[in-house]
Each structure stands twice: as structure tokens, then as C-alpha cells.
Amino acid sequence: MIGALVAAAVLITATAFALVRRRRDGVLRARRGKDDEVAETVRPDDMGAELGEKATLLQFSSAFCAPCRATRRVLGEVTEMVDGVAHVELDAEANLDLVRRLNIVRTPTVLVLDGAGRVVRRATGAPRKPDVIAALGEVIP
């Protein structure tokens, strides 16, 4: 009887975790923090590429990450559609200092940077194309 209760509790917990993760995966959230707090800034020399004129989509990937390939395709399509937006993809393993500084915990992670390189939005997991376009609409004046 106790074994059945433990199994049921594990199944319920795992299902709840999966539902929460599915709901949050790929959602571009606004940067958390107080209004007077300075946003984290990423400089061109941090990522080895120039910032976009209006915004930059910074993607952290890893070699064997299937969602990273889909994210690369989506972000590439968006940068072709929107003028002044750059897409930069970095290997998380090769940029550990930046990964630690920006608190990147899994791949793909996408950061939306404004023209000055400030992190304004963040998604963990593969974002949807309409969500990326909407996030850029809030960043680009």
C-alpha cells in the first residue's frame, strides 16, 4: 500500500513539473529586477561580434542540442525580416565566463539585447517566431 502511494506521489510530482516546464519553455520574459537596477550589458567584445543597430538576438547553444538548431532557424528568419537586428550564436561551452555572468543554465537560451547591449528579454528553450517578433517590437522604437 505504501509503495502504491509513493508511486502515485512521484507520478503526480513529475506530471506537475512537466506541465510547468512546458508552459514556461521558450517564453521571452522581461528582465527581472528593480527599476533602479542597472540591466546586465553585453559588449561586442564579450560575444566576438558587433551588436545590431537596433537590437541583437544572442543565442547560447551547445553541440548536441536539437532545439538549438530550431532556434537558430527561427532567429535567422526573424533577423532577415527585421532591419537593424543581428543574430549572434555562441557555444555555451566555449564561453563559460559569459555563461556564468549571465546565469545561463541550459541551452538554448536566447537574450534580446537593445541597441546598447542591455538584456531586456530572456527565453530558456526554443522561442516561437511570433514571440520573438513581439519582443523585438517592444525593444525597437
Sequence and secondary structure as in RCSB ss.txt:
>XXXX:A:sequence
MIGALVAAAVLITATAFALVRRRRDGVLRARRGKDDEVAETVRPDDMGAELGEKATLLQFSSAFCAPCRATRRVL
GEVTEMVDGVAHVELDAEANLDLVRRLNIVRTPTVLVLDGAGRVVRRATGAPRKPDVIAALGEVIP
>XXXX:A:secstr
 HHHHHHHHHHHHHHHHHHHHHHHTT  EE  S TTS   B  HHHHTS   SSEEEEEEE TT HHHHHHHHHH
HHHHHHSTTEEEEEEEGGGGHHHHHHHT  SSSEEEEEETT BEEEEEES   HHHHHHHHHHH  
